[in-house]
Amino acid sequence: MEGSVLFSVRLSLQVASVSTALIMLSGIPIAYVLARRDFSGRELLDMFFTLPLVLPPTVTGYYLIILFGRNGFIGRFIYAWTGWSIMFTWYAAVLASFVVALPLMIKTTRAAIESVDKNLVNASYTLGHSEFDTALKVILPLAKRGIVAGTVLSFARAMGEFGATLMLAGNLPGRTDTMPIAIYTLAGSGEWTKAHLMVALMTAISGCFLYIANRYAKRII
C-alpha cells in the first residue's frame, strides 16, 4: 500500500481510538445519570445527546463550526488565549467523531444499566455500601456487556465518520484525510484501485467491530 493509503488508515485508527476513549470517560457517567436519576428534564437531556445520531452529519458539523470555529462561541476565546484553532486539524476530526458517536455509547449503556436487577442494587444499599461503591461493584459490572457493546459501536462509528469531519477538519492530504474522506477523494479523482482497497479495508474493519458488538449486545437482551 502506498504512503497516502497507510496514512489515512493510521489517522482513522488514531482518531477513532482517541474519540472512543473520550466517549467512555464521558458517556458512561452520562448514561448512569440518565438511567439512575429521576429529574425534571431528563428526557430532554437525553434528546440533546441523541440529536447527533439523527441529524445529518453536515448539520452536526455546522453546529460544531459555530461553536468551535475561529470565530465561534467557544473557538474565539480559545484562539484569543492561545492563538490556536481546532479547525483543519486532526483534533477537529476527533471532536467530530466524538460528538457523532457519543449517542451510541449513551443509549447502549443506559439500556444496560436500566436492565440491572433493582433487587441486587437495593441489597447492596442494605449492606451499607454507598452509591459510588454500588455503582462500581454491582451496577457497572453487571452492565459491562452493554458498555463493551457501546464502546465497540462507538469506535466503529468514529471510524466511519465523514460529514461532520469534512465540515470541521476539511480534506487536507497528509493531515486530515481519514479513510472515509480519502475514499471520497479517490473516487472523485477516478483512482479506483486505491478506492477499492480502502473500501475493502473499511468494510472489513467495520464488519469485525459490528460482529463483536452484536455478540455482546445479544447477551444483554
C-alpha positions in Angstrom: 0.0 0.0 0.0 1.2 3.5 -0.8 2.0 6.0 1.9 -1.2 8.0 1.4 -3.3 5.0 2.0 -1.4 3.9 5.1 -1.6 7.5 6.4 -5.4 7.5 6.1 -5.7 4.1 7.8 -3.4 5.2 10.6 -5.2 8.5 11.1 -8.6 6.9 11.2 -7.5 4.4 13.8 -5.9 7.3 15.8 -9.0 9.5 15.6 -11.3 6.6 16.5 -9.1 5.5 19.4 -8.9 8.9 21.0 -12.5 9.8 20.4 -13.6 6.4 21.9 -11.5 7.0 25.0 -13.2 10.4 25.4 -16.6 8.8 24.8 -16.0 6.2 27.5 -14.9 8.8 30.0 -18.0 11.0 29.4 -20.6 8.6 28.0 -20.7 6.2 31.0 -21.3 8.8 33.6 -24.0 10.5 31.4 -25.7 7.2 30.8 -25.6 6.4 34.5 -27.2 9.7 35.5 -29.9 9.2 32.8 -30.6 5.6 33.9 -30.4 6.1 37.7 -31.7 9.6 38.3 -35.2 10.8 38.0 -35.2 14.6 37.5 -37.1 17.2 35.6 -35.8 17.5 32.0 -34.1 14.1 32.0 -35.6 13.0 28.6 -34.9 16.5 27.2 -31.3 16.0 28.2 -31.4 12.6 26.6 -32.8 14.1 23.4 -30.0 16.7 23.4 -27.3 14.0 23.5 -29.2 11.8 20.9 -29.6 14.6 18.3 -26.3 13.9 16.5 -27.5 10.4 15.9 -30.4 11.5 13.8 -29.2 14.9 12.4 -27.4 14.8 9.1 -23.7 14.8 9.8 -23.3 18.1 7.9 -25.7 19.8 10.2 -23.8 18.5 13.2 -20.6 19.7 11.6 -22.2 23.1 11.0 -23.1 23.4 14.7 -19.5 22.5 15.6 -18.2 25.2 13.4 -20.5 27.7 15.1 -19.2 26.6 18.5 -15.5 25.8 17.8 -14.6 27.7 14.7 -12.1 30.5 15.0 -15.0 33.0 15.3 -17.3 30.5 17.1 -18.8 31.0 20.5 -16.1 28.9 22.2 -13.5 28.9 19.5 -13.0 32.6 19.6 -11.9 32.5 23.2 -9.5 29.6 22.6 -8.0 31.5 19.7 -7.7 34.7 21.7 -5.9 32.9 24.6 -3.7 30.5 22.6 -3.6 31.7 19.0 -4.7 28.2 18.0 -7.8 27.0 16.2 -9.0 23.4 16.1 -10.3 23.9 12.6 -8.5 21.8 9.9 -6.5 19.7 12.3 -6.8 16.1 13.3 -8.1 17.2 16.7 -11.2 18.5 14.7 -11.7 15.0 13.4 -11.6 13.7 16.9 -14.2 16.3 18.1 -16.5 15.5 15.2 -16.2 11.7 15.7 -16.7 12.2 19.5 -19.9 14.2 19.0 -21.4 11.9 16.4 -20.5 8.6 18.1 -21.3 9.6 21.7 -25.1 8.9 21.4 -24.4 5.2 20.7 -22.5 4.8 23.9 -25.1 6.6 25.9 -28.0 4.7 24.5 -26.4 1.3 24.8 -25.0 1.9 28.3 -28.2 3.4 29.6 -30.2 0.4 28.5 -27.7 -1.9 30.1 -27.8 -0.1 33.4 -31.6 0.1 33.4 -31.7 -3.7 32.9 -29.7 -4.4 36.1 -31.9 -6.1 38.7 -33.0 -3.5 41.2 -33.2 -6.0 44.0 -29.4 -6.5 43.7 -28.9 -2.7 43.9 -31.2 -2.4 46.9 -29.4 -5.4 48.6 -26.1 -3.5 48.2 -27.5 -0.4 49.8 -29.0 -2.6 52.6 -25.5 -4.0 53.3 -24.2 -0.5 53.9 -22.5 0.2 50.6 -22.6 3.8 49.3 -24.0 4.6 45.8 -20.5 5.0 44.5 -19.4 1.6 45.7 -22.6 0.1 44.5 -22.1 1.6 41.0 -18.5 0.3 40.8 -19.1 -3.1 42.3 -22.6 -4.0 41.3 -24.2 -1.9 38.6 -21.3 -1.3 36.2 -20.0 -4.9 36.3 -23.5 -6.3 35.6 -23.9 -3.8 32.8 -20.4 -4.4 31.3 -21.6 -6.3 28.2 -23.7 -3.3 27.2 -20.8 -0.9 28.0 -18.5 -3.0 25.8 -21.0 -3.2 23.0 -21.5 0.6 23.2 -17.7 1.1 23.1 -17.3 -1.1 20.1 -20.2 0.6 18.2 -18.8 4.0 19.1 -15.4 3.0 17.7 -16.9 1.7 14.5 -19.0 4.9 14.1 -16.0 7.1 14.8 -14.0 5.2 12.1 -16.7 5.8 9.6 -17.5 9.5 10.3 -17.5 11.6 7.2 -19.8 14.6 7.0 -19.0 16.4 10.3 -15.3 15.6 9.9 -15.3 17.1 6.4 -17.0 20.2 7.7 -14.8 20.8 10.7 -11.4 19.2 9.7 -11.6 19.7 6.0 -9.8 17.5 3.4 -6.1 18.2 3.7 -4.0 15.4 2.2 -1.5 14.1 4.7 -3.2 16.0 7.6 -6.9 15.4 7.9 -7.8 12.9 5.2 -9.3 10.0 7.2 -10.3 6.8 5.4 -13.9 8.0 4.5 -12.6 11.3 3.3 -9.8 9.6 1.3 -12.3 7.2 -0.3 -14.4 10.2 -1.4 -11.4 12.0 -2.8 -10.1 8.9 -4.6 -13.5 8.1 -6.1 -13.9 11.7 -7.3 -10.5 11.7 -9.0 -11.0 8.3 -10.6 -8.3 6.4 -8.7 -10.5 3.3 -8.4 -7.7 0.8 -7.5 -6.9 2.7 -4.3 -10.5 3.4 -3.6 -11.4 -0.3 -3.9 -8.6 -1.2 -1.5 -9.7 1.4 1.1 -13.3 0.4 0.8 -12.4 -3.2 1.4 -10.3 -2.3 4.4 -13.1 -0.1 5.8 -15.7 -2.8 5.3 -13.6 -5.5 6.9 -12.8 -3.3 10.0 -16.4 -2.2 10.4 -17.7 -5.7 10.0 -15.3 -7.0 12.6 -16.4 -4.4 15.2 -20.1 -4.9 14.4 -19.7 -8.7 14.9 -18.1 -8.1 18.3 -20.8 -5.6 19.3 -23.6 -8.0 18.2 -22.2 -10.8 20.2 -22.1 -8.7 23.4 -25.4 -6.9 22.7 -27.5 -10.1 22.3 -26.3 -11.2 25.7 -27.9 -8.3 27.5 -31.3 -8.5 25.8 
